[in-house]
Amino acid sequence: MLDRLPLELVIDIFRLCLVDNGLDKVKSNEAPLLLGRVCSSWRTAVLCAPVLWSTFHVNCMLRTRLDSMKNIADLWLSRSGTHPLDVAVAVQSLADASVTPLLSILGQHAPHTRSFHLYTCTDDFKPLEAFRMDFRILEHLAIDVMSLDEEVSPWPADATVRAFSLATALSVISLHGSRIPSLCFALPWARVTSFDAPPCGVDELLRILEYLANLAHLYITVDDWDGIQQRGTPLRHSHLRTFFCKFFSRNRPIFLESLILPSLDALAILPSEDSVPLCLDLLERSSGRLKMLKLYPRRESAGHPLPEISLFKQPSLSGLQKLDIVAPDPVAFEAFCNALVSHPGFLPELRALAVGTREEDLADYTRQIVELVGLSLEKRVVGAGCSNLRSLRVAWSPKLVVDVEPLVLKSFQAVKGSGVEVYVGGDSKYCLSLV
């Protein structure tokens, strides 16, 4: 092959052989190690292609993996040259002495690490701080603390984590499972544009918005806010475009009244039964024009009402391009589907519609929702021919047995025949679409 094809093309072919095994990509029976054992010419090609060695994902939760990982990491990462690295490592504890050799190797290659994902069972990051890793080009940082002991003491208010303080190019951050408040990490917060934050209170949420001036995408869970005082002046954040927020309180999410988000175009406040009016007030106050909206009910709800049809015609919602609805109230959803059919100008820019039900929902209810979607979308897309719809997804729990009528499946087939990508089936990557 190498005597007939340019080396660049061969390396591109080799890249297609790389397997995405999540946290277990370093295997002797898979590329790139396997490719180097085919013949001497292939080995030469593989060794001269740093891009093939630029992803290093290892699961070292078992101590037996740690014993040999230092040499493997040294060999693998040395072959990456100075190519930007994507590193993911899972260890029980960074304080474990057997982890130190691996951290030493990772520290040597920190200057060309672009993405770093750490899975651990403790939030003691002092061993990392000791190495003072120079993450000068690090753009994406993700930390998952997977089984922190609930008995652990609260994080000291004046303590700061400086393990990533040199990551001056950092723009995307994900922090999960740690007891450490987000802003106790010494990071270049002013540059951060996307933050998947750990659960926090309303006060910390507002501090995040105040402190991260260039934040464009925020994904966060808000704990109970009983007793939180309302702000005298709403907080205005001019750059936030995506706001996905889950909350646990039984109270209404009145903290939304404290926000003005003029650039907002993607919104999900979950659960949405009590939040829809407040969201609409937020959009009106912010002069917002949403492109994407998600509506999810509480787990114990039988289904939740949608915004009234007239509200979908308001400037804040009329330009929606993506709408995601889970477990809607059948009556409200039927009115929504009728509007899709009878009013060609209703949500004229809608390009992606996803409708789902939950594991606790009954098969008859799910069948009713599926039927409403199929019959109404056929009339809108095929009959009226006035839709910009490009994607339609209708999904339910894979544990649920739903017998969809042939006539309804025929409607979905007609929608698919009009050029729309259609999925109808269980909500799992292992399920096949009925269409």
N, C-alpha and C positions, 0 to 999 in steps of 0.2 A: 504493500500500500504506500509506503513512504517513498518508493522510487517512482510512483505515478502521480502522487498528489502533493501539493505544497504543504510544508510543515504547518503553516497557520491553519489550513483546512483540517489537517489530521488532529490538531489540538482541539479545534472546535468540535470534531466528532468525539474525541475523548471526553470533552466536557459533558456531552450528552449522556455519557455512561455513568456519571456521578449519581449516586443514589441518595435520596433524601430519607435518612433513617432517624430524623430527629436528633436525639442526643447520643446516637451511636453510629457515627459516620466513619470511625477509624476501624476498619475491618480488613483483614488480609485477603479475604475472598471477594472483595469488591474494589471497584476503581477508587483511587488511582493505583493502589498497591497491586491489584490483580493485573492491571495492564502492563506493569513493569516486568511481569514474569512470563509474558508471552514469548518474547524474543529480545535479542540484544538491541535491535534498532528501535523497537517500541520502548524499551527501557530508557534508551538515550533520549527519545522524544519526551517521555513522561518526566524525566529528571530535569529537562531544560524548559519546562513549562510551569513557572511558579503559580499560575492561576489554578492549576489542578490541586495545589496544596494550600489554597487560600481559605479553606473552610476546615476548621478544627473543632469538632463537637464530640465531647467524651463524657461518659457517665462513670464517675469514680466513687459512687456511693459505697461500693464494696471495697474494702481495704485491699483485697487481692488485686484489683485493677490499679491501685496506686503504686504498688511495688514496681511495676514495669512501665508506668506511664511517663516517668521522667525521660527515659531514653527514647520512647516513642515520640513524645512531644518535641524533644530536641531534634530528632531526625526529620520529623514531618515539617515543623515550622522553619527549619533551616532551608528546606527545599522551596519554601514560599518566597525566598529572597526578600525583596522589599515590597512585594505586592500587598495591597490592603487586605487585612485579615478579618474573617468572621469567626469569632471564638465563642464557644459555649461550653461551660464546665459545670458539672454537678459533683459536689463533695458534701460529706456530712458536716464538717466543721472546718473553717479556715484555720482554726487554732490547733488542729491536729498536726503534730510534728511531721507525719508522713506526707502531708500536703505541701510542705515547704519546698521540696525540690521542684515540684510541678509549678508552684507559684514563681519560683526563681526563673524557670524557662519562659513562662508567660511574661514576666517582667522584661526579659531581654527583647521580646518582640512587641512590647506595648507601643513603641513609637510608630509601628505601622498596623496597629489594630484599629479597624474602623467600626466594628460592632462587637460588643462584649455582653454575654448573657451568663449570669451566675445563678445557679441553683444551690441552695444550702439550707441547713436545718437550724442555723443560729444566725443572729444578726450582729455577731462580733466581727467587725471589719478591721480591727487593729493589726492583724497579720498582713493585710494588704497595705495598710498605711506604712508599715515598716519598710516595704519595698520601694515606696515612692515611685510607682510606675508612671512613666511619662506617656500618657495617653494623648499625645499631641494631635492626632487626627481622628480620635474617637468621636463618632457622630451619634451612635445608638447605644444606649446603656439600658439593660434590663436586669433587675434583681428580683428573684423569687425566694422568699424564706418560706419553706414548705410545711414545717411542723414545729413552729415556735411554741415552747412550753407556756401554757396559759398562766402559770404561776410566776412567770418571770416579772421582775420589778419594772415599774415604768421607766422610760428613758429619761435621764437627767435633762432638765430643760436647757442647761448651759453647755451640754456636750455636743460636739460637732464631729461628723464623719468626714475625714479628709482624704480618703483613699482615692478619690477621683477628682481631686481639686485641680489637677493639672490638665484635665480634659477640656481645654479651652474651645474646642470645636463642637462640643456636644449640643445636639439640637433635639433629639428624641429620647425620652426617658420613660421607663416603666418600672414602678416599685410596688411589690406585692408581698404581704405577709409579715412585714417587719413592724416592730413596735415603735420604730424611730419616726418622728414627724418628718414630713418631706423636706421642710426647709432647714432641718438640722444636717442635711447633706451639703457639704461645701462644694457647690457646683456652679457653673457659669449660667445661673438661672436667667439672666437677661437675654441669652441667646436661644433659650429653649423655645421651640415652636410646637411640640407635641408632648403631652404628659398624660400617661396612664397612671393615676395616682392611687395610693392605698386609701382605705376607709379613713374618714376624718370627720370632725365636727364642722358646723357651719362657719365658726370663727376662722378655722384654718383654711376652709375653702375660700373665704373672702380674702385672707392674707395671700393665698396662692395667686388669686387674680390680681391683687394689688402689686405683688412682687414680680410676677412674670409678665412683664409689659408686652412682650412680643409673642405671647402664647396664641397659637391659632387653633389647637385641637386639645380639648380637655375631656378625659374619661375618668369619672370619679364616683365613689360611693360615699354618701353622707349619712352619718350616724344620727341617732335621735337628737332633736334640737329643742326639747322641752326647756322653757325658760330663757331661750335666746332672745335678746333684745333687738328690736328693729333698728336699723341704721337711720339716722336722721336724713342723710343724703344718699341717694342711690349710688352704687359703684358703677362707673362706666369703664368698660374695657373695649377699646376700639378695634382690636385685631382678632378677637376670638370668633372663629367661624364654625367650629364643631363643639357642641356641648352635650355630652352623654352623662346623665346623672341618675344613679340609683339611690333610693333612700329607704330606711328601715322604719322610720317613725310612722305611727298611726295618724299623726297630725298632717294637715295640709302643708305642702312645701312652701311656706310663706317667705322663705329666704329668696325666692324668685322675685319678690317685690323689691329687693335690694339691688337688682341688677339692671343695667342698660347695656345691651350688646348690639350695636348697630351693624356689625359685619356678619352676624350670625346667619348661616344658611343650612345648618344641619343640627337637628334638635331631637333628643330623646330624654324624657323625664319619666323614670320608671319606679313604681307603677303610675299609670297615667289617668286613673279615674278622677282623682282629686286635683290633678295638676293641669289638665287641659285649659280651664279658664285662666289660671295664672300664667300659663305659657302664652296664651293669646294676648293677655295684658302685657306680658314682657315684649312680645313682638310689636304690639302697637306702640308701646313706650319707646322701643328701640328703632322704630321704622324699619323693622326687619322684613326680609323677603326670603322665606325658606325655600331650599331646593330639596331637602330631605327631612322626613319626619317619621319617627317610630312611636307607635302606641302599644304599650303592654299593660295588662291589668295585674292586680295582685293575684297570687297563686290561688287564694280561696274564693276569688270572684267568679261568678258564673258567666261573665262576659261584661264588657264595658261599653257604654255608649260612645259613639264617635262624635266629633264636633258636628254641629248642625250643618246641613248642606249649605246654608247661606254663608256660614263662616269659611267654608272652603272656597267661596267666591271672593273673599276679601283679598286685598293685595298681599297680605302676609303669607297666605297659603295658596293662592291661585296659580303661582308659578312653580308648584311642587314638581320635581322631576323623579323623585323616588319616595315611595310610601310603603311602610312596613307596618302591618297590623296583625296583632296576635289576639285571638279569642274575642272577636267583636260581638256585641249584642246583636242577635239575628235581625231584630226589627230595624235597628239603626243601620245595620249593614245592608239590608235589603233596600232601604231608602238611598244609601250611597250607591249601590249598584244600579238602581233605577236612574239616578242622576247621570251616571256614566253613559247609560244608553240613550236617554231622552234629551240630553243637553250636550251637543257636540263641543260647546265651548267650556264645558266643565273639566277642570284640570287639563287644559289643552297641551301642556308640556310634559305630562306624565310619561316617563320612559321605563320605569321599573316599578312593578307592583308585587309585593310579597304578602301573602296572607297565610297565617298559621293557626293551629290549635295546639293545646297542651296535652301532656300525658294524662291529666285528670279529666279532660273533656270526653264526653260520650261520643260513641261512633255516630249516632243519629245526628247529633249537633254538627259534628265534623262533616258528615255527608251533606247537610243542608248548606253549610258555608261553601263547600266545594261546588255544589250545584249553582249557587248564586254567582260565583265567580265565573264559571265556565259559560253559562248561558248569556250573562250580561256582556262579557268580553267578546264573545263571538259576534253579538249584535253591534258592538261598538267598533271592533277592529275590521271584521269581515263585511258586515252589513252596511254600516255607515262609511267605512273606509276613511275615517277622519282622525285616526289615532296615531300618536308618535311612539306608542308602546314598543319597546324592544326586548323586555324581559318580564316574564310572568312566572312566579313561583308560588305554589300552593302545597303546603307541607303539614304533616301531623306526626305525632309520636310514632316511631317505628313499632312500638308495642301494641298499637291500636290497629284493629282489622277494619278497614273501610271499604265497603263494596260500592264502587262508583258506577252509576248507571251508564250503559253503553252510549245513550244519547248525550250524556254530559261529556264523556270522553271524546265523542265525535266533535263536540263544540271546541274542546281544547285542541284537537287535531286541526280544526279549521283555523284557529288562531295561530297555531304553529306553522301552518301552510302559508300564512300571510307574512312570514319572515320574522315572527316573534320567537325568541328562545323560551321554551316552555318546560317547566318541571312540575309534575304532579305526583306526589308520593310521600314516603316516610322521610322524616327530617334526620337523615343520616347519610354519610358518604358511602355506606354499604348498601343503600337502597337504590333501586332503579326507578326511573320515572315510568308512570303508566302510559305516558304519551310518547 
